């Protein structure tokens, strides 16, 4: 057992605990702060996978910029004192059933994977995780999903401001 395996276990457990806090927190602010810690633990996992660029982007973009945007929207909508409803409803039941279904699909998929991935060649190792390789992948193979996510974030932000403007 080496230190990388121990650190991976620690980061994985802390990521799962933080993600559980995101779901179970009563306050939206506490939930957003738990999401920040989840992003930091994921960045630690990326560092262990030798994807330092992705880890830096994770911290700067997600834990920094996106979470500031989320906190701004939460404060703009004045959700700090939102009541936590404990009674079961149909949407909670459907959400739980969907989560269990996705967990089952993930389990089946992981069960079908090979035990060890194929080793990388020297050329792949030299370019893995670099900014040039990531940029080339994003802006060639994943350009449409990248633009769709940016448009989705813009629409969500405008929608939150429109909803909050009626209260102000």
N, C-alpha and C positions, 0 to 999 in steps of 0.2 A: 504494500500500500504506500503510495507516494503522496506528497503534499498537494499536488494538483487534484488528485481524486478527493482528498479531504476538503479542500477549498470548494471544489465543485459541489460536493454534498452540502456544505454549509450554505453556499449561495443558492442552491436549488431549494433547500428547506426554507430559507428566509424569503425567497421569492414567493413560494407557495403560501407562507404565513402572511406576507404582506398583501398578496392578492386576496386572501380570505378576509383580511381586514377591509379591503376596498369594498367587498360585497356586504360585509356585516356591520360596517360603521353606521352609527345613527346619524351623525352629522355629515353633510356633504363636504365640509371643509376637511374633517378627519379622513374621509374617504379619499379625497384628492391628495392629501399628504401621504397616505398609505400607498397611493399609486406612484408618488415620487420615489418612495423607498423601493418599490417594486422595480422601477426603472433603473435605479442604482444597482440593485442586486443583479438584474439582467446584464448590465454593463460589466459587472464582475465576471459573469459567465462568458461574455464575449471576449474578455481579456484572456481567460483561460483557454479559449478556442483559437488564440492568436489572431483575433480579428480586432486589432486595436483601433482601427479607423471606425469600425461599426460601434465599438464601445464609446469612443469619443462623440460620435454623432448621437448615440443614445442619450448620453448625459447632456450634451449641449442642446439638441433639438427637442427631445421628448421631456426629459426632466427639467429642462430650462424653459424653453419657449412655449411649448404646448401646454405645460402645466401652469405657467403664468396665465396663458389664455383661459384655461379652464377655471382657475381661481378667480380671474376677472369676471367671467360670466357668472360664476356662482355668487360672487358678491354683488354683481349688477342685478341679478334676479332676486337677491335677498333670500337665499335659501339656507342661510346659516342656522335658522331656528325651525327648519322643516320638521314636522312631526313624523315619527316613525310609527307606521301602522303595523300592528302585530297580528291582526286577524287574517286568516287565510282567504285567498280569493282565487278566481279562475286563472287570472294572469300569473299569479305566483305559482300555481300548480303547473301551468303550461311551461313557465320558465324553468322550473325545477326538472320537469320531464325532458325538456329540450337539452338542458345541461347534462343530464344522465345519458341521454341518447348520444350526445357528442362525445362524452367520456367513453361510452361503449365503442363508438366508431374509432376513436383514438386507440383504444386498447387492441382492437382487431388489427388496425393498421400497424401498430408497433409489433404485434405478434408475427406479422408476415415479413418484417424486415430481416435482412441478414444480420448476423451478430456483429460483424466488424465491417466498416466501410472499406472500400478499395483505397489503397495508399495513393497519395498524390505524387505526381512526377516532380522533377526539379523545377521545370518551367511553371507549373501550377503553384508550387510553393513560393516561388519568387514574386508572383503577382497576386497571390491570395490576400484579400482584405485591403489592398491599396486603394487610394482614392481614385486613381485612373481606372482600375478594374471595376470598382463600384459604379462610377459615373458612366462608364461604357455600358454596363449591364442595365442600369436604370434608364438611360436615355436611348437605348436601342430595343431591348426585349421587353422592358416594363414601362415604356413611356405612357401608354394609355392608362394603366392603373395608377401611376404616379400622378398624372394630371387629374384623374378622377378623385383621388384622395384630397388633393389640394383644393379642388372645387367643392368637395363635400365639407371640408373644414371652413371654407369661406361662407358657404350657405348656412352652416350651423351657427357661425358667429353672427352673421347678419340676422338670422332668425331669432337668436337670443336677444339681440339689441332691440329688434322690433317688439318682441314680447315684453321686454323690460320697459320700453318707452311708454307703453300704455299705463304702467304703474307709476311712472315718475310724474 
